[in-house]
Amino acid sequence: MSAGTTLAPDEQRLGAGAPIQDTKSDKIALACIYTALGLFCLAVLYPIVYVLSASVSNTKLVSAGEVWLWPVGFTLDAYKAIFDYKSIVTGFGNSVFYAVVGAVVATVLTLLAAYPLSRKGLPGKGIIMAAFVFTMMFSGGLIPTYLVVHELGLLNTRWAMILPTALAVWNVIITRTYFMVTIPEELVEAGKVDGCSDFGFFWRVVLPLSKPIIAVNLLFYAVGSWNSFFNALIYLTNEHLFPLQVILRQILLQTKVDPSQMADTSKLAQMQELQQQLKYSLIVIGMIPPLLVYPFVQKHFVKGAMIGSLKG
Amino acid sequence: MRSAGHKRTRVAKSRVGLGLRMRRNWQLYAMLALPLIWLAIFAYWPMYGVIIAFKDYNVVSGIWGSPWAGMKYFDRFVESYQFWRLIKNTVYLHVYELVATFPLPIILALCLNTVRKKWFSRTTQLITYAPHFISTVVVVGLLVVLTSPNTGVTNKLIGLFGFGPTDVMGDSGMFRHLFVWSGAWQTMGFAAIIYLAALTSVPPELHEAAIVDGASRLRRMWHIDLPAIVPVAVILLILDIGRILSVGFEKVLLMQNSLNLDVAEVIDTYVYKIGLASSVPQFSYATAIGLFRSVIGLVLLVLANTFARRFAKSSLW
């Protein structure tokens, strides 16, 4: 970088040895970039902060438009209302179950698919890979998939929320690329010389080296499952199995508040108010779990994207 | 048998017969078994099920037992009064989305790449990734809450300028804008990751040489950084073109209401409604429409790829 110092004539240097100074136009450009990025961050944050504030503010003041950014008339009533509403509590529990079990099942399947496909010289590898990739470009569609789930007898079971989405080809590709980059062929050869079977090598060498990609897979599958609502919409009719997102949709978007779901019927009169209160706290409850998790895995998926883009 | 093969050289291995090589790798195939069973059941079985588009499917006779119907359902769809409306809504929405939001992550990545303060770039990334992890239901919920005619912030804001409150979610003229820009809000930061990754492959010498030649920061962004991400951008564009008839369907469904349905009904939501949500589900008709959509998507993908390979020298295959 410092090579430019001697050659740039309009350089306003502070002194010899100082790093290269930006020209005036560069400074303006940089200032604009910083400002634009800063404004974009604010635009991303504002709705999130607003809803957080509204959820802990006095409902009447929220309705009156008193809340702009920070909470007004702090209260946790909206969160207490959630615990009075049975289907939200069961929905939350169901969502946690689907996310955890779904993520584990899907990650195991992804690793099992990605490792053999990352190995050099496995006969038939090309065909198997093509079979996976083709499903990204063409699928049977909504109705035929529904009929398969129906035929398997999975409708209205917890499995319907886990099995049909148990593998994402995109994750298989990323994981496979990760294996190809981090597990060199020499290591595989060395394992063979030491008399290690493929199972043993996968278990004792590959998996311990793959913690980052395992974390990324778990995160993506868990968040995907937590956030999905459509599968529940088509595969489930039993309300006890509904995940949180379906309950959110009913209350937020279809404005259905079912009085029978309330533990304390004396609150019936306040249904209208409850509806208002629930809105903000529900958004927060539905939004927060993934937001709490992803920063811990961020550096892994950024690295994963880098490896993927270098190779693919 | 296995131990005999271990110490052979790689050259010798390639001469080993296919059958023997497959037997030696049986454990790898065993690992693939579960994923392949999953693939067969949940990806390829539905593809077989697509033939009900050419049949008068009924649950009792099953897929194979139902009588053939030929192209009846495709003809019915193409001739229906819904046809052009659905095509127009779907294409409009996706093309608008593509044109408006495709360049945004590129610009974001270029800007982030220029930023020299590590903490600033890292914080910006942390914040802008966040919406990607928020569910569609919650994003639409946010839209509803923020634009609510009674309590929403946007209406209070325009109220300050003397305008009366409007129900934006129920305004069919606003549907596409809301859909596209809330989508930009949600996906832009995360979509920039892949471009940022591509930018790390730019050799620093290029920038140093350009500085020596007196190139300004913006010029370097344009002439050095941008060309480095064009190949990735072309590939993502091809994929997007292949999806032209399948816009973010969950979100469309969630944003629909009786007031905006004339612009918000797209092919996929229509398939859902006549196929599963209706009291008299028309499985064959819905499958035919879905198949029509998938085939056109596949054709567009192939076309875009051929075009890109010829002119941009970057392609999927």
Interface residues (C-beta under 8 A of the other chain):
Chain A: M1 A3 G4 L7 A8 I20 D22 T23 S25 D26 A29 L30 I33 Y34 A36 L37 F40 C41 A43 V44 L45 P47 I48 Y50 V51 A54 V62 S63 G65 W68 L109 T110 L112 A113 Y115 P116 L117 R119 G121 L122 P123 G124 I128 A131 F132 T135 M137 F138 S139 G140 G141 L142 I143 P144 T145 Y146 L147 V148 L152 L163 P164 A166 L167 V172 K192 V193 G195 S197 D198 F199 F202 V223 W226 N227 S228 F229 F230 I234 Q245 L248 R249 L252 L253 Q276 K279 Y280 L282 I283 G286 M287 P290 L291 V293 Y294 P295 Q298 F301 V302 A305 M306 G308 S309 L310
Chain B: S3 H6 K7 K13 S14 L18 R21 M22 N25 Q27 L28 Y29 A30 M31 L32 L34 P35 L36 W38 L39 I41 F42 A43 Y44 W45 P46 M47 Y48 G49 V50 I52 I63 L108 C111 L112 T114 V115 F120 T123 T124 Q125 L126 I127 T128 Y129 A130 P131 F133 I134 S135 T136 V137 V138 V140 G141 L142 V144 V145 L146 N150 T151 V153 K156 W185 G189 I193 I194 L196 A197 A198 T200 S201 H207 E208 I211 V212 G214 S216 R217 L218 V232 G242 E250 L253 L254 D268 V271 Y272 G275 L276 F283 A286 T287 G290 L291 R293 S294 G297 L298 L301
